[in-house]
Amino acid sequence: MRRIAWTASAQRDLRNIVLFYREIAPDLPDRLVGDVERATLILLDYPQLGPAVNEAGLRRCRAAGTPFLLFYRVSSTTVRILKVRDARSNWNAP
């Protein structure tokens, strides 16, 4: 069974999301981060859900209900979340 692993960079991205959206509405970051985390759980069951971004196995998936894209790699044991990017920005793959 696979597990989710967050890189330090992806964890930093989530912290930045919280800091940014807390200024807009105090309860919004909890909802957004919850939606992002639920998207990662879906990837455990459907790791090939997101399209491949490059030949090195990097994939991209939209976190439903959010403007965020998850960039990840899949192995036999892990779905490794590499980055979280706003789809509305210039999100060139990491």
C-alpha positions in Angstrom: 0.0 0.0 0.0 1.3 3.5 -0.9 1.7 6.4 1.4 1.8 10.1 0.9 5.1 11.9 1.5 5.4 15.7 1.4 8.7 17.3 0.5 10.0 20.2 2.5 9.2 22.4 -0.5 5.6 21.3 -0.7 5.2 21.8 3.1 6.5 25.3 2.6 4.1 25.9 -0.2 1.2 24.9 2.1 2.5 27.2 4.9 2.6 30.1 2.4 -0.9 29.4 1.3 -2.1 29.6 4.9 -0.2 32.9 5.5 -1.6 34.4 2.3 -5.2 33.4 2.6 -5.4 34.1 6.4 -5.2 37.8 5.4 -8.3 37.4 3.2 -10.4 35.3 5.5 -9.3 33.6 8.7 -11.2 30.4 8.1 -10.3 30.1 4.4 -6.8 28.5 4.8 -8.2 25.6 6.8 -10.7 24.8 4.1 -8.1 25.1 1.3 -5.5 23.0 3.0 -8.2 20.4 3.8 -9.2 20.3 0.1 -5.5 19.9 -0.9 -5.0 17.1 1.6 -8.1 15.3 0.4 -6.8 15.5 -3.1 -3.6 13.7 -2.0 -5.7 10.9 -0.5 -7.4 10.4 -3.9 -4.0 10.0 -5.4 -3.4 7.1 -3.1 -6.2 5.2 -4.9 -5.6 6.7 -8.4 -1.9 7.7 -8.6 -2.0 8.0 -12.4 -4.9 10.5 -12.2 -2.9 13.5 -13.1 -1.3 13.8 -16.6 2.5 13.4 -16.9 4.3 16.7 -17.1 7.7 15.3 -18.2 9.5 12.1 -19.1 10.9 11.8 -15.6 7.6 10.8 -14.2 6.4 14.1 -12.8 2.6 14.4 -12.7 0.2 17.2 -12.1 -3.2 17.1 -10.4 -5.8 19.8 -9.6 -7.0 19.8 -6.0 -10.8 20.0 -6.4 -12.4 23.1 -5.0 -9.2 25.0 -5.0 -7.0 26.9 -7.5 -4.1 24.7 -6.6 -2.1 22.1 -8.6 -0.2 19.3 -7.0 3.0 18.2 -8.6 4.0 14.7 -7.6 5.8 11.5 -8.4 4.6 8.0 -7.9 6.7 4.9 -6.8 5.6 1.5 -5.8 5.4 2.7 -2.1 4.9 6.4 -2.2 3.1 9.3 -3.8 5.6 12.1 -3.2 4.1 15.6 -3.3 6.8 17.9 -4.6 5.1 21.3 -5.0 1.8 23.0 -4.6 1.2 25.8 -7.2 -1.6 28.2 -7.9 -3.0 27.3 -11.3 -3.7 30.9 -12.0 0.0 31.8 -11.8 3.0 30.9 -14.0 3.3 27.5 -12.5 6.1 26.0 -14.6 6.8 22.5 -13.4 9.3 22.2 -10.6 
